[in-house]
């Protein structure tokens, strides 16, 4: 079985690196990319996250520029949104579910804890959720670690959101993990400053529980041969992993 991950970069925008590395790297420029990830080489057809357009971010005061539409990105792979059978939702923040309506034949796999919270979020981060984006979707609720199909497993990685889940894909190059939390590669690379603080990894600025997301990032780092952070700009021109 030759399983590969096809990143589709939908939109991109500038970020201060401190957005990804809480209380560190203020003033250092970086970039954020919104992806969907197609798992090639298996049936049924699986996509990770539903994606969003740049207009969603700009409406929230976050500058973004569209790179390609979902339709065009999947079209490069000979697919249409209606061909997708399963969408694994890492978490239900609006930028990961906004385009869910496009996948009219898919079921959407979501952790129960995430769905429960998304339906009634705390006022502090209620702007990150929009129930209208997922109310009409065909949602399959799961609890905990689960093999979705042979070679593709999800496991809980909370902290960025209450019920985030990462996706482990068994490729010829090893276990590739698409993170269930918004981050970039800097969260996984231990710098001298992090060593001084006693941190092996560091958390994103946007988090529900900083201790939980620290542990989730560490869990992914220990479990993965290949780490695919949800918003890492390095994959913007990558055609296939591996």
Buried (B, 14 or more C-beta within 10 A) or exposed (E): EEBBBBBBBBBBBEBBBBBBBBEBBEEEEBBBBBBBBBBBBBEEBBBBBBBBBBEBBBEEEBEBEEBBBBEEBBEEBEBBBEBBBBBBBBBBBBBBBBBBBBBEEBBBBBBEBBBBBBEEBEEEBEEBBBEEBBEEBEBBBBEEEBEBBEBBBBBBBBBBBBBBBBBBBBBEEEBBBBBBBBBBBBBBEEBEEBEEEEBEBBBBBBBBBBEBBBBBBBBBBEBBEBBBBBBBBEBEEBEEBE
